[in-house]
Amino acid sequence: MRLKIYNAPTMSAVMAQVRDELGPDAIIISVEQGKKVGGVRVTAAVEGASGPAVMGEVITRPAPSRETEEFQAPISQHFDNGEISAVVNYHGLPGDMAGHLDTAARAVNAASLNDAFASALETVIRFAPLTDLTSRPIMLVGPPGAGKTVSAAKLTADAVLNRRSIHLISTDTAKAGGVQQLDHFAQLMKQSVATASNEGELAAVMRSADKRPITPELTIIDTQGTNPFDVKELEALLKLIRAAGAEPVLVMPAGIDPLDAQDIAKVFAQLGAKRFIATRLDAARRYGSVVSAARPGFLALAAISSSPYVGEGLESASPLGFARMLTNLPGLRSDNNPKLKGKTDV
Protein backbone atom coordinates (compact mmCIF):
# COMPACT_ATOMS: atom_id res chain seq x y z
CA MET A 1 0.00 0.00 0.00
CA ARG A 2 1.30 3.45 -0.94
CA LEU A 3 0.52 6.34 1.43
CA LYS A 4 0.77 10.07 0.70
CA ILE A 5 -0.26 13.28 2.43
CA TYR A 6 -1.85 16.12 0.46
CA ASN A 7 -2.45 19.72 1.53
CA ALA A 8 -4.58 22.37 -0.20
CA PRO A 9 -6.77 25.33 0.79
CA THR A 10 -10.09 23.52 0.17
CA MET A 11 -11.51 20.00 0.23
CA SER A 12 -12.27 20.03 -3.50
CA ALA A 13 -8.72 21.10 -4.33
CA VAL A 14 -7.07 18.45 -2.19
CA MET A 15 -9.35 15.72 -3.57
CA ALA A 16 -8.41 16.77 -7.10
CA GLN A 17 -4.76 16.20 -6.16
CA VAL A 18 -5.55 12.76 -4.75
CA ARG A 19 -7.48 11.67 -7.85
CA ASP A 20 -4.86 13.05 -10.25
CA GLU A 21 -1.97 11.22 -8.58
CA LEU A 22 -3.45 8.07 -7.04
CA GLY A 23 -6.42 7.59 -9.36
CA PRO A 24 -10.10 6.83 -8.65
CA ASP A 25 -9.29 3.83 -6.42
CA ALA A 26 -7.56 5.93 -3.76
CA ILE A 27 -8.61 5.22 -0.17
CA ILE A 28 -8.94 8.15 2.25
CA ILE A 29 -7.20 7.30 5.53
CA SER A 30 -7.76 10.57 7.41
CA VAL A 31 -8.94 14.15 6.91
CA GLU A 32 -7.80 17.20 8.91
CA GLN A 33 -9.04 20.74 8.46
CA GLY A 34 -8.28 24.14 9.98
CA LYS A 35 -5.63 26.82 10.32
CA LYS A 36 -3.28 24.41 12.08
CA VAL A 37 -2.84 22.40 8.87
CA GLY A 38 -3.14 25.37 6.52
CA GLY A 39 -6.48 24.46 4.95
CA VAL A 40 -7.24 20.76 4.41
CA ARG A 41 -4.85 17.84 4.89
CA VAL A 42 -5.75 14.40 3.55
CA THR A 43 -3.83 11.18 4.04
CA ALA A 44 -4.64 8.84 1.14
CA ALA A 45 -3.53 5.40 0.03
CA VAL A 46 -3.82 3.14 -2.97
CA GLU A 47 -3.84 -0.64 -2.82
CA GLY A 48 -1.56 -2.79 -4.91
CA ALA A 49 1.37 -0.41 -5.20
CA SER A 50 4.72 -2.17 -5.27
CA GLY A 51 7.08 -2.02 -2.31
CA PRO A 52 6.42 -1.53 1.39
CA ALA A 53 4.08 1.10 2.77
CA VAL A 54 5.87 4.42 2.55
CA MET A 55 4.73 7.87 3.61
CA GLY A 56 5.48 10.01 0.58
CA GLU A 57 6.33 13.66 0.44
CA VAL A 58 3.73 16.20 1.43
CA ILE A 59 2.13 17.80 -1.63
CA THR A 60 1.27 21.41 -0.88
CA ARG A 61 -0.24 24.44 -2.55
CA PRO A 62 0.27 28.12 -1.72
CA ALA A 63 -0.97 29.14 1.71
CA PRO A 64 -4.65 30.09 1.81
CA SER A 65 -5.43 33.72 1.10
CA ARG A 66 -7.35 35.84 3.57
CA GLU A 67 -10.52 35.15 1.59
CA THR A 68 -9.90 31.40 1.79
CA GLU A 69 -9.23 31.61 5.53
CA GLU A 70 -12.52 33.41 6.02
CA PHE A 71 -14.27 30.73 3.98
CA GLN A 72 -12.66 28.01 6.12
CA ALA A 73 -13.50 29.76 9.39
CA PRO A 74 -15.80 27.85 11.76
CA ILE A 75 -19.47 28.33 10.99
CA SER A 76 -22.57 27.69 13.03
CA GLN A 77 -23.35 23.97 12.97
CA HIS A 78 -26.87 22.63 13.47
CA PHE A 79 -25.70 19.12 14.32
CA ASP A 80 -23.21 17.36 16.54
CA ASN A 81 -20.81 14.45 16.26
CA GLY A 82 -23.33 12.17 17.93
CA GLU A 83 -25.64 12.59 14.95
CA ILE A 84 -22.80 11.72 12.59
CA SER A 85 -22.24 8.50 14.51
CA ALA A 86 -25.98 7.81 14.48
CA VAL A 87 -26.12 8.03 10.68
CA VAL A 88 -23.06 5.84 10.17
CA ASN A 89 -24.22 3.20 12.66
CA TYR A 90 -27.80 3.15 11.38
CA HIS A 91 -26.79 2.15 7.86
CA GLY A 92 -24.75 -0.84 9.04
CA LEU A 93 -21.50 -0.08 7.25
CA PRO A 94 -18.54 -2.46 7.65
CA GLY A 95 -16.03 -1.29 10.25
CA ASP A 96 -13.35 0.23 8.02
CA MET A 97 -15.85 1.97 5.76
CA ALA A 98 -17.78 3.29 8.76
CA GLY A 99 -14.57 4.70 10.18
CA HIS A 100 -13.60 6.47 6.94
CA LEU A 101 -17.05 8.05 6.52
CA ASP A 102 -17.31 9.07 10.18
CA THR A 103 -13.85 10.67 10.15
CA ALA A 104 -14.48 12.53 6.90
CA ALA A 105 -17.86 13.87 8.04
CA ARG A 106 -16.43 15.13 11.36
CA ALA A 107 -13.60 16.96 9.58
CA VAL A 108 -15.88 19.09 7.42
CA ASN A 109 -16.65 22.70 8.33
CA ALA A 110 -20.35 22.45 7.45
CA ALA A 111 -23.54 24.08 8.70
CA SER A 112 -25.79 21.04 8.23
CA LEU A 113 -25.53 17.30 8.59
CA ASN A 114 -26.40 16.97 4.90
CA ASP A 115 -23.51 19.18 3.87
CA ALA A 116 -21.09 17.30 6.13
CA PHE A 117 -22.03 13.94 4.64
CA ALA A 118 -22.11 15.27 1.07
CA SER A 119 -18.50 16.41 1.46
CA ALA A 120 -17.54 13.18 3.23
CA LEU A 121 -19.10 11.02 0.50
CA GLU A 122 -16.91 12.73 -2.09
CA THR A 123 -13.85 11.45 -0.25
CA VAL A 124 -14.89 7.86 0.48
CA ILE A 125 -16.98 6.65 -2.50
CA ARG A 126 -17.06 7.24 -6.24
CA PHE A 127 -19.77 8.83 -8.40
CA ALA A 128 -20.03 8.48 -12.19
CA PRO A 129 -23.48 9.62 -13.38
CA LEU A 130 -24.96 8.30 -16.60
CA THR A 131 -24.84 11.14 -19.09
CA ASP A 132 -25.95 11.86 -22.62
CA LEU A 133 -22.31 11.69 -23.71
CA THR A 134 -22.07 7.89 -23.67
CA SER A 135 -21.51 6.40 -27.11
CA ARG A 136 -21.42 2.68 -26.23
CA PRO A 137 -24.62 0.67 -25.82
CA ILE A 138 -25.69 0.39 -22.19
CA MET A 139 -26.40 -3.17 -21.06
CA LEU A 140 -28.25 -3.42 -17.75
CA VAL A 141 -27.03 -6.46 -15.80
CA GLY A 142 -27.49 -7.81 -12.32
CA PRO A 143 -29.17 -10.37 -10.09
CA PRO A 144 -32.79 -11.45 -10.62
CA GLY A 145 -35.43 -8.99 -9.43
CA ALA A 146 -33.04 -6.05 -9.14
CA GLY A 147 -35.15 -3.74 -11.32
CA LYS A 148 -33.31 -3.91 -14.65
CA THR A 149 -36.43 -3.73 -16.84
CA VAL A 150 -37.89 -0.76 -14.97
CA SER A 151 -34.48 0.96 -15.12
CA ALA A 152 -34.39 0.34 -18.89
CA ALA A 153 -37.83 1.91 -19.19
CA LYS A 154 -36.76 4.90 -17.10
CA LEU A 155 -33.67 5.45 -19.26
CA THR A 156 -35.87 5.21 -22.35
CA ALA A 157 -38.36 7.73 -20.96
CA ASP A 158 -35.55 10.18 -20.22
CA ALA A 159 -34.17 9.78 -23.75
CA VAL A 160 -37.62 10.31 -25.28
CA LEU A 161 -38.13 13.48 -23.23
CA ASN A 162 -34.79 14.73 -24.53
CA ARG A 163 -35.74 13.78 -28.11
CA ARG A 164 -32.97 11.26 -28.52
CA SER A 165 -33.41 8.31 -30.88
CA ILE A 166 -33.52 4.96 -29.05
CA HIS A 167 -32.66 1.38 -29.89
CA LEU A 168 -34.27 -0.78 -27.21
CA ILE A 169 -33.30 -4.46 -26.99
CA SER A 170 -34.22 -7.27 -24.62
CA THR A 171 -32.36 -10.54 -24.14
CA ASP A 172 -34.75 -11.58 -21.35
CA THR A 173 -36.54 -14.10 -23.57
CA ALA A 174 -36.41 -17.17 -21.32
CA LYS A 175 -38.47 -15.79 -18.44
CA ALA A 176 -42.25 -15.69 -18.89
CA GLY A 177 -43.30 -12.09 -19.40
CA GLY A 178 -39.75 -10.74 -19.50
CA VAL A 179 -39.99 -9.11 -22.92
CA GLN A 180 -43.68 -8.30 -22.51
CA GLN A 181 -43.07 -6.02 -19.53
CA LEU A 182 -40.51 -3.92 -21.39
CA ASP A 183 -42.62 -3.96 -24.55
CA HIS A 184 -45.58 -2.60 -22.57
CA PHE A 185 -43.53 0.34 -21.33
CA ALA A 186 -42.08 0.90 -24.79
CA GLN A 187 -45.47 1.04 -26.49
CA LEU A 188 -46.62 3.72 -24.07
CA MET A 189 -43.64 5.78 -25.26
CA LYS A 190 -44.23 4.84 -28.94
CA GLN A 191 -41.06 2.77 -29.05
CA SER A 192 -40.40 -0.81 -30.12
CA VAL A 193 -38.33 -3.59 -28.58
CA ALA A 194 -36.00 -5.87 -30.53
CA THR A 195 -35.27 -9.28 -29.01
CA ALA A 196 -32.26 -11.59 -28.98
CA SER A 197 -32.03 -14.99 -27.30
CA ASN A 198 -28.26 -15.45 -27.56
CA GLU A 199 -25.05 -13.67 -28.50
CA GLY A 200 -25.41 -14.49 -32.21
CA GLU A 201 -28.87 -12.99 -32.43
CA LEU A 202 -27.75 -9.97 -30.42
CA ALA A 203 -24.84 -9.32 -32.78
CA ALA A 204 -27.26 -9.50 -35.71
CA VAL A 205 -29.64 -7.03 -34.06
CA MET A 206 -26.74 -4.65 -33.45
CA ARG A 207 -25.66 -4.89 -37.10
CA SER A 208 -29.19 -4.15 -38.28
CA ALA A 209 -29.20 -0.95 -36.22
CA ASP A 210 -26.06 0.20 -38.01
CA LYS A 211 -27.93 -0.02 -41.31
CA ARG A 212 -30.74 2.29 -40.23
CA PRO A 213 -31.05 5.64 -42.05
CA ILE A 214 -30.60 7.36 -38.67
CA THR A 215 -28.15 5.78 -36.26
CA PRO A 216 -29.69 5.50 -32.77
CA GLU A 217 -28.23 7.97 -30.30
CA LEU A 218 -28.70 5.56 -27.42
CA THR A 219 -28.90 1.77 -27.30
CA ILE A 220 -30.30 0.19 -24.14
CA ILE A 221 -30.11 -3.58 -23.64
CA ASP A 222 -32.16 -5.29 -20.93
CA THR A 223 -30.96 -8.71 -19.77
CA GLN A 224 -32.36 -11.53 -17.69
CA GLY A 225 -31.28 -11.88 -14.08
CA THR A 226 -27.79 -13.30 -13.58
CA ASN A 227 -26.73 -15.16 -10.46
CA PRO A 228 -23.41 -13.47 -9.59
CA PHE A 229 -22.11 -16.71 -8.08
CA ASP A 230 -23.01 -19.02 -10.98
CA VAL A 231 -20.08 -19.35 -13.39
CA LYS A 232 -22.16 -20.62 -16.31
CA GLU A 233 -24.59 -17.72 -16.07
CA LEU A 234 -21.71 -15.26 -15.88
CA GLU A 235 -20.06 -16.79 -18.94
CA ALA A 236 -23.32 -16.50 -20.91
CA LEU A 237 -23.65 -12.85 -19.89
CA LEU A 238 -20.07 -12.10 -20.86
CA LYS A 239 -20.76 -13.44 -24.37
CA LEU A 240 -23.70 -11.03 -24.68
CA ILE A 241 -21.59 -8.11 -23.50
CA ARG A 242 -18.90 -8.86 -26.07
CA ALA A 243 -21.41 -9.45 -28.88
CA ALA A 244 -22.96 -6.02 -28.31
CA GLY A 245 -19.74 -4.17 -27.53
CA ALA A 246 -21.72 -2.75 -24.64
CA GLU A 247 -20.89 -1.12 -21.34
CA PRO A 248 -22.35 -3.36 -18.62
CA VAL A 249 -24.03 -1.29 -15.90
CA LEU A 250 -24.93 -3.20 -12.76
CA VAL A 251 -28.45 -2.76 -11.37
CA MET A 252 -28.55 -3.67 -7.68
CA PRO A 253 -31.28 -3.17 -5.07
CA ALA A 254 -30.62 -1.30 -1.84
CA GLY A 255 -31.15 -2.97 1.50
CA ILE A 256 -29.07 -6.11 0.98
CA ASP A 257 -26.13 -7.05 3.19
CA PRO A 258 -23.26 -4.57 2.60
CA LEU A 259 -20.67 -7.33 2.26
CA ASP A 260 -22.88 -9.21 -0.22
CA ALA A 261 -23.22 -5.97 -2.19
CA GLN A 262 -19.46 -5.59 -2.21
CA ASP A 263 -19.01 -9.15 -3.48
CA ILE A 264 -21.63 -8.65 -6.21
CA ALA A 265 -20.02 -5.38 -7.32
CA LYS A 266 -16.63 -7.09 -7.49
CA VAL A 267 -17.99 -9.93 -9.65
CA PHE A 268 -19.62 -7.62 -12.17
CA ALA A 269 -16.56 -5.37 -12.21
CA GLN A 270 -14.63 -8.40 -13.48
CA LEU A 271 -17.11 -8.57 -16.37
CA GLY A 272 -16.26 -4.98 -17.30
CA ALA A 273 -18.79 -2.97 -15.27
CA LYS A 274 -17.51 0.33 -13.93
CA ARG A 275 -20.67 1.76 -12.40
CA PHE A 276 -24.04 0.74 -10.99
CA ILE A 277 -27.62 1.89 -10.53
CA ALA A 278 -28.99 1.53 -7.00
CA THR A 279 -32.68 0.64 -7.04
CA ARG A 280 -35.52 0.22 -4.55
CA LEU A 281 -34.27 2.88 -2.17
CA ASP A 282 -37.94 3.55 -1.39
CA ALA A 283 -38.33 -0.02 -0.10
CA ALA A 284 -35.18 0.02 2.07
CA ARG A 285 -34.13 2.08 5.07
CA ARG A 286 -30.46 1.19 5.35
CA TYR A 287 -28.11 2.01 2.51
CA GLY A 288 -24.84 0.51 3.69
CA SER A 289 -24.91 -1.77 0.66
CA VAL A 290 -24.89 1.21 -1.71
CA VAL A 291 -21.90 2.78 0.06
CA SER A 292 -20.01 -0.53 0.14
CA ALA A 293 -20.50 -1.17 -3.59
CA ALA A 294 -19.37 2.36 -4.46
CA ARG A 295 -16.16 2.35 -2.44
CA PRO A 296 -12.86 2.67 -4.33
CA GLY A 297 -11.85 -0.60 -5.95
CA PHE A 298 -15.42 -1.62 -6.78
CA LEU A 299 -18.03 0.34 -8.81
CA ALA A 300 -19.01 3.99 -9.04
CA LEU A 301 -22.57 5.03 -8.20
CA ALA A 302 -24.27 6.21 -11.40
CA ALA A 303 -27.94 6.67 -10.57
CA ILE A 304 -30.56 6.08 -7.92
CA SER A 305 -34.09 4.75 -8.31
CA SER A 306 -36.43 5.64 -5.45
CA SER A 307 -39.73 4.71 -7.07
CA PRO A 308 -41.19 1.76 -9.03
CA TYR A 309 -42.97 4.21 -11.33
CA VAL A 310 -41.34 4.82 -14.71
CA GLY A 311 -42.60 8.39 -14.83
CA GLU A 312 -40.51 9.36 -11.80
CA GLY A 313 -37.28 8.43 -13.58
CA LEU A 314 -33.77 7.80 -12.33
CA GLU A 315 -32.01 10.36 -10.18
CA SER A 316 -28.48 11.11 -11.32
CA ALA A 317 -26.15 10.19 -8.46
CA SER A 318 -24.59 13.08 -6.57
CA PRO A 319 -23.00 13.44 -3.14
CA LEU A 320 -25.63 15.91 -1.91
CA GLY A 321 -28.59 13.89 -3.17
CA PHE A 322 -27.34 10.66 -1.62
CA ALA A 323 -26.41 12.47 1.60
CA ARG A 324 -30.04 13.58 1.99
CA MET A 325 -31.12 9.96 1.88
CA LEU A 326 -28.45 8.81 4.34
CA THR A 327 -29.29 11.48 6.91
CA ASN A 328 -33.07 11.09 6.76
CA LEU A 329 -33.26 8.83 9.80
CA PRO A 330 -36.36 8.16 11.93
CA GLY A 331 -36.36 10.70 14.74
CA LEU A 332 -33.37 12.70 13.51
CA ARG A 333 -33.84 16.46 13.83
CA SER A 334 -35.46 17.80 10.65
CA ASP A 335 -33.44 21.05 10.72
CA ASN A 336 -30.51 19.02 9.37
CA ASN A 337 -32.41 18.75 6.12
CA PRO A 338 -34.47 21.82 5.08
CA LYS A 339 -36.38 19.72 2.54
CA LEU A 340 -37.59 17.34 5.27
CA LYS A 341 -38.76 19.86 7.89
CA GLY A 342 -41.74 18.57 9.77
CA LYS A 343 -40.97 14.93 8.94
CA THR A 344 -39.50 12.49 11.41
CA ASP A 345 -39.69 9.34 9.31
CA VAL A 346 -39.53 8.37 5.67
C-alpha positions as CSV (number, residue, x, y, z in Angstrom):
1,M,0.0,0.0,0.0
2,R,1.3,3.4,-0.9
3,L,0.5,6.3,1.4
4,K,0.8,10.1,0.7
5,I,-0.3,13.3,2.4
6,Y,-1.8,16.1,0.5
7,N,-2.5,19.7,1.5
8,A,-4.6,22.4,-0.2
9,P,-6.8,25.3,0.8
10,T,-10.1,23.5,0.2
11,M,-11.5,20.0,0.2
12,S,-12.3,20.0,-3.5
13,A,-8.7,21.1,-4.3
14,V,-7.1,18.4,-2.2
15,M,-9.3,15.7,-3.6
16,A,-8.4,16.8,-7.1
17,Q,-4.8,16.2,-6.2
18,V,-5.5,12.8,-4.8
19,R,-7.5,11.7,-7.8
20,D,-4.9,13.0,-10.2
21,E,-2.0,11.2,-8.6
22,L,-3.5,8.1,-7.0
23,G,-6.4,7.6,-9.4
24,P,-10.1,6.8,-8.6
25,D,-9.3,3.8,-6.4
26,A,-7.6,5.9,-3.8
27,I,-8.6,5.2,-0.2
28,I,-8.9,8.2,2.2
29,I,-7.2,7.3,5.5
30,S,-7.8,10.6,7.4
31,V,-8.9,14.2,6.9
32,E,-7.8,17.2,8.9
33,Q,-9.0,20.7,8.5
34,G,-8.3,24.1,10.0
35,K,-5.6,26.8,10.3
36,K,-3.3,24.4,12.1
37,V,-2.8,22.4,8.9
38,G,-3.1,25.4,6.5
39,G,-6.5,24.5,5.0
40,V,-7.2,20.8,4.4
41,R,-4.8,17.8,4.9
42,V,-5.7,14.4,3.6
43,T,-3.8,11.2,4.0
44,A,-4.6,8.8,1.1
45,A,-3.5,5.4,0.0
46,V,-3.8,3.1,-3.0
47,E,-3.8,-0.6,-2.8
48,G,-1.6,-2.8,-4.9
49,A,1.4,-0.4,-5.2
50,S,4.7,-2.2,-5.3
51,G,7.1,-2.0,-2.3
52,P,6.4,-1.5,1.4
53,A,4.1,1.1,2.8
54,V,5.9,4.4,2.5
55,M,4.7,7.9,3.6
56,G,5.5,10.0,0.6
57,E,6.3,13.7,0.4
58,V,3.7,16.2,1.4
59,I,2.1,17.8,-1.6
60,T,1.3,21.4,-0.9
61,R,-0.2,24.4,-2.6
62,P,0.3,28.1,-1.7
63,A,-1.0,29.1,1.7
64,P,-4.6,30.1,1.8
65,S,-5.4,33.7,1.1
66,R,-7.4,35.8,3.6
67,E,-10.5,35.2,1.6
68,T,-9.9,31.4,1.8
69,E,-9.2,31.6,5.5
70,E,-12.5,33.4,6.0
71,F,-14.3,30.7,4.0
72,Q,-12.7,28.0,6.1
73,A,-13.5,29.8,9.4
74,P,-15.8,27.9,11.8
75,I,-19.5,28.3,11.0
76,S,-22.6,27.7,13.0
77,Q,-23.4,24.0,13.0
78,H,-26.9,22.6,13.5
79,F,-25.7,19.1,14.3
80,D,-23.2,17.4,16.5
81,N,-20.8,14.5,16.3
82,G,-23.3,12.2,17.9
83,E,-25.6,12.6,15.0
84,I,-22.8,11.7,12.6
85,S,-22.2,8.5,14.5
86,A,-26.0,7.8,14.5
87,V,-26.1,8.0,10.7
88,V,-23.1,5.8,10.2
89,N,-24.2,3.2,12.7
90,Y,-27.8,3.1,11.4
91,H,-26.8,2.1,7.9
92,G,-24.7,-0.8,9.0
93,L,-21.5,-0.1,7.3
94,P,-18.5,-2.5,7.6
95,G,-16.0,-1.3,10.3
96,D,-13.3,0.2,8.0
97,M,-15.8,2.0,5.8
98,A,-17.8,3.3,8.8
99,G,-14.6,4.7,10.2
100,H,-13.6,6.5,6.9
101,L,-17.0,8.0,6.5
102,D,-17.3,9.1,10.2
103,T,-13.8,10.7,10.1
104,A,-14.5,12.5,6.9
105,A,-17.9,13.9,8.0
106,R,-16.4,15.1,11.4
107,A,-13.6,17.0,9.6
108,V,-15.9,19.1,7.4
109,N,-16.7,22.7,8.3
110,A,-20.4,22.5,7.4
111,A,-23.5,24.1,8.7
112,S,-25.8,21.0,8.2
113,L,-25.5,17.3,8.6
114,N,-26.4,17.0,4.9
115,D,-23.5,19.2,3.9
116,A,-21.1,17.3,6.1
117,F,-22.0,13.9,4.6
118,A,-22.1,15.3,1.1
119,S,-18.5,16.4,1.5
120,A,-17.5,13.2,3.2
121,L,-19.1,11.0,0.5
122,E,-16.9,12.7,-2.1
123,T,-13.9,11.5,-0.2
124,V,-14.9,7.9,0.5
125,I,-17.0,6.6,-2.5
126,R,-17.1,7.2,-6.2
127,F,-19.8,8.8,-8.4
128,A,-20.0,8.5,-12.2
129,P,-23.5,9.6,-13.4
130,L,-25.0,8.3,-16.6
131,T,-24.8,11.1,-19.1
132,D,-25.9,11.9,-22.6
133,L,-22.3,11.7,-23.7
134,T,-22.1,7.9,-23.7
135,S,-21.5,6.4,-27.1
136,R,-21.4,2.7,-26.2
137,P,-24.6,0.7,-25.8
138,I,-25.7,0.4,-22.2
139,M,-26.4,-3.2,-21.1
140,L,-28.2,-3.4,-17.7
141,V,-27.0,-6.5,-15.8
142,G,-27.5,-7.8,-12.3
143,P,-29.2,-10.4,-10.1
144,P,-32.8,-11.5,-10.6
145,G,-35.4,-9.0,-9.4
146,A,-33.0,-6.0,-9.1
147,G,-35.2,-3.7,-11.3
148,K,-33.3,-3.9,-14.7
149,T,-36.4,-3.7,-16.8
150,V,-37.9,-0.8,-15.0
151,S,-34.5,1.0,-15.1
152,A,-34.4,0.3,-18.9
153,A,-37.8,1.9,-19.2
154,K,-36.8,4.9,-17.1
155,L,-33.7,5.5,-19.3
156,T,-35.9,5.2,-22.4
157,A,-38.4,7.7,-21.0
158,D,-35.5,10.2,-20.2
159,A,-34.2,9.8,-23.8
160,V,-37.6,10.3,-25.3
161,L,-38.1,13.5,-23.2
162,N,-34.8,14.7,-24.5
163,R,-35.7,13.8,-28.1
164,R,-33.0,11.3,-28.5
165,S,-33.4,8.3,-30.9
166,I,-33.5,5.0,-29.1
167,H,-32.7,1.4,-29.9
168,L,-34.3,-0.8,-27.2
169,I,-33.3,-4.5,-27.0
170,S,-34.2,-7.3,-24.6
171,T,-32.4,-10.5,-24.1
172,D,-34.7,-11.6,-21.3
173,T,-36.5,-14.1,-23.6
174,A,-36.4,-17.2,-21.3
175,K,-38.5,-15.8,-18.4
176,A,-42.2,-15.7,-18.9
177,G,-43.3,-12.1,-19.4
178,G,-39.7,-10.7,-19.5
179,V,-40.0,-9.1,-22.9
180,Q,-43.7,-8.3,-22.5
181,Q,-43.1,-6.0,-19.5
182,L,-40.5,-3.9,-21.4
183,D,-42.6,-4.0,-24.5
184,H,-45.6,-2.6,-22.6
185,F,-43.5,0.3,-21.3
186,A,-42.1,0.9,-24.8
187,Q,-45.5,1.0,-26.5
188,L,-46.6,3.7,-24.1
189,M,-43.6,5.8,-25.3
190,K,-44.2,4.8,-28.9
191,Q,-41.1,2.8,-29.1
192,S,-40.4,-0.8,-30.1
193,V,-38.3,-3.6,-28.6
194,A,-36.0,-5.9,-30.5
195,T,-35.3,-9.3,-29.0
196,A,-32.3,-11.6,-29.0
197,S,-32.0,-15.0,-27.3
198,N,-28.3,-15.4,-27.6
199,E,-25.0,-13.7,-28.5
200,G,-25.4,-14.5,-32.2
201,E,-28.9,-13.0,-32.4
202,L,-27.7,-10.0,-30.4
203,A,-24.8,-9.3,-32.8
204,A,-27.3,-9.5,-35.7
205,V,-29.6,-7.0,-34.1
206,M,-26.7,-4.7,-33.4
207,R,-25.7,-4.9,-37.1
208,S,-29.2,-4.1,-38.3
209,A,-29.2,-1.0,-36.2
210,D,-26.1,0.2,-38.0
211,K,-27.9,0.0,-41.3
212,R,-30.7,2.3,-40.2
213,P,-31.0,5.6,-42.0
214,I,-30.6,7.4,-38.7
215,T,-28.1,5.8,-36.3
216,P,-29.7,5.5,-32.8
217,E,-28.2,8.0,-30.3
218,L,-28.7,5.6,-27.4
219,T,-28.9,1.8,-27.3
220,I,-30.3,0.2,-24.1
221,I,-30.1,-3.6,-23.6
222,D,-32.2,-5.3,-20.9
223,T,-31.0,-8.7,-19.8
224,Q,-32.4,-11.5,-17.7
225,G,-31.3,-11.9,-14.1
226,T,-27.8,-13.3,-13.6
227,N,-26.7,-15.2,-10.5
228,P,-23.4,-13.5,-9.6
229,F,-22.1,-16.7,-8.1
230,D,-23.0,-19.0,-11.0
231,V,-20.1,-19.4,-13.4
232,K,-22.2,-20.6,-16.3
233,E,-24.6,-17.7,-16.1
234,L,-21.7,-15.3,-15.9
235,E,-20.1,-16.8,-18.9
236,A,-23.3,-16.5,-20.9
237,L,-23.6,-12.9,-19.9
238,L,-20.1,-12.1,-20.9
239,K,-20.8,-13.4,-24.4
240,L,-23.7,-11.0,-24.7
241,I,-21.6,-8.1,-23.5
242,R,-18.9,-8.9,-26.1
243,A,-21.4,-9.5,-28.9
244,A,-23.0,-6.0,-28.3
245,G,-19.7,-4.2,-27.5
246,A,-21.7,-2.8,-24.6
247,E,-20.9,-1.1,-21.3
248,P,-22.3,-3.4,-18.6
249,V,-24.0,-1.3,-15.9
250,L,-24.9,-3.2,-12.8
251,V,-28.4,-2.8,-11.4
252,M,-28.5,-3.7,-7.7
253,P,-31.3,-3.2,-5.1
254,A,-30.6,-1.3,-1.8
255,G,-31.2,-3.0,1.5
256,I,-29.1,-6.1,1.0
257,D,-26.1,-7.0,3.2
258,P,-23.3,-4.6,2.6
259,L,-20.7,-7.3,2.3
260,D,-22.9,-9.2,-0.2
261,A,-23.2,-6.0,-2.2
262,Q,-19.5,-5.6,-2.2
263,D,-19.0,-9.1,-3.5
264,I,-21.6,-8.6,-6.2
265,A,-20.0,-5.4,-7.3
266,K,-16.6,-7.1,-7.5
267,V,-18.0,-9.9,-9.7
268,F,-19.6,-7.6,-12.2
269,A,-16.6,-5.4,-12.2
270,Q,-14.6,-8.4,-13.5
271,L,-17.1,-8.6,-16.4
272,G,-16.3,-5.0,-17.3
273,A,-18.8,-3.0,-15.3
274,K,-17.5,0.3,-13.9
275,R,-20.7,1.8,-12.4
276,F,-24.0,0.7,-11.0
277,I,-27.6,1.9,-10.5
278,A,-29.0,1.5,-7.0
279,T,-32.7,0.6,-7.0
280,R,-35.5,0.2,-4.5
281,L,-34.3,2.9,-2.2
282,D,-37.9,3.6,-1.4
283,A,-38.3,0.0,-0.1
284,A,-35.2,0.0,2.1
285,R,-34.1,2.1,5.1
286,R,-30.5,1.2,5.4
287,Y,-28.1,2.0,2.5
288,G,-24.8,0.5,3.7
289,S,-24.9,-1.8,0.7
290,V,-24.9,1.2,-1.7
291,V,-21.9,2.8,0.1
292,S,-20.0,-0.5,0.1
293,A,-20.5,-1.2,-3.6
294,A,-19.4,2.4,-4.5
295,R,-16.2,2.4,-2.4
296,P,-12.9,2.7,-4.3
297,G,-11.9,-0.6,-6.0
298,F,-15.4,-1.6,-6.8
299,L,-18.0,0.3,-8.8
300,A,-19.0,4.0,-9.0
301,L,-22.6,5.0,-8.2
302,A,-24.3,6.2,-11.4
303,A,-27.9,6.7,-10.6
304,I,-30.6,6.1,-7.9
305,S,-34.1,4.8,-8.3
306,S,-36.4,5.6,-5.4
307,S,-39.7,4.7,-7.1
308,P,-41.2,1.8,-9.0
309,Y,-43.0,4.2,-11.3
310,V,-41.3,4.8,-14.7
311,G,-42.6,8.4,-14.8
312,E,-40.5,9.4,-11.8
313,G,-37.3,8.4,-13.6
314,L,-33.8,7.8,-12.3
315,E,-32.0,10.4,-10.2
316,S,-28.5,11.1,-11.3
317,A,-26.1,10.2,-8.5
318,S,-24.6,13.1,-6.6
319,P,-23.0,13.4,-3.1
320,L,-25.6,15.9,-1.9
321,G,-28.6,13.9,-3.2
322,F,-27.3,10.7,-1.6
323,A,-26.4,12.5,1.6
324,R,-30.0,13.6,2.0
325,M,-31.1,10.0,1.9
326,L,-28.4,8.8,4.3
327,T,-29.3,11.5,6.9
328,N,-33.1,11.1,6.8
329,L,-33.3,8.8,9.8
330,P,-36.4,8.2,11.9
331,G,-36.4,10.7,14.7
332,L,-33.4,12.7,13.5
333,R,-33.8,16.5,13.8
334,S,-35.5,17.8,10.7
335,D,-33.4,21.0,10.7
336,N,-30.5,19.0,9.4
337,N,-32.4,18.7,6.1
338,P,-34.5,21.8,5.1
339,K,-36.4,19.7,2.5
340,L,-37.6,17.3,5.3
341,K,-38.8,19.9,7.9
342,G,-41.7,18.6,9.8
343,K,-41.0,14.9,8.9
344,T,-39.5,12.5,11.4
345,D,-39.7,9.3,9.3
346,V,-39.5,8.4,5.7
